[in-house]
Amino acid sequence: MSLIKQFSTWDMDGYPYLDCLPLSTAVRGQESGFKLMRTMKYFAKGNKLKNIQWQTLTDNAPAIEFHQKLGAVNENKQRFFWAI
């Protein structure tokens, strides 16, 4: 997992962006994800950040269900990659 500080020109504010938060099947269901996200929430609050952002693939149903349990809101966006 990596945490990247990003700046949103839309909101004119910074936010932490989580990149790669895979959990192995061995630790799923043990609240590891909730603990990590709770820590991120405290970090964001302590730094006066309004939100945390991340993304997942649209077919990753277990991750989407987890994100919804957190109360996270999905924005329907598409991410594009342009090989150079």
Steps between C-alpha positions, in 0.01 A plus 500: 500500500617849434354827615537787261410858582298638209345836424156533345461796267125430509476544880809719535610283790741220577408141577678172568477251215538131580670300231495122517328373809482128433424269790581133474215257548673380819433833677162584351216489749731585792430875494846579356351718227281687747800562727707633210222727381426624852868594534478684167190684621679618815797608288274699267312663787825586677623671185168679443434314175140466387515158335709200406490371144576166338370287218430139423404303195128490423497119514663478846176427685660415840693828504196701392291340775772584755519862380122532527508364857741782583243748373720602207328653198577394144548758227442356157823589326716326249873496533698520178858398427688622197815304423787718386 
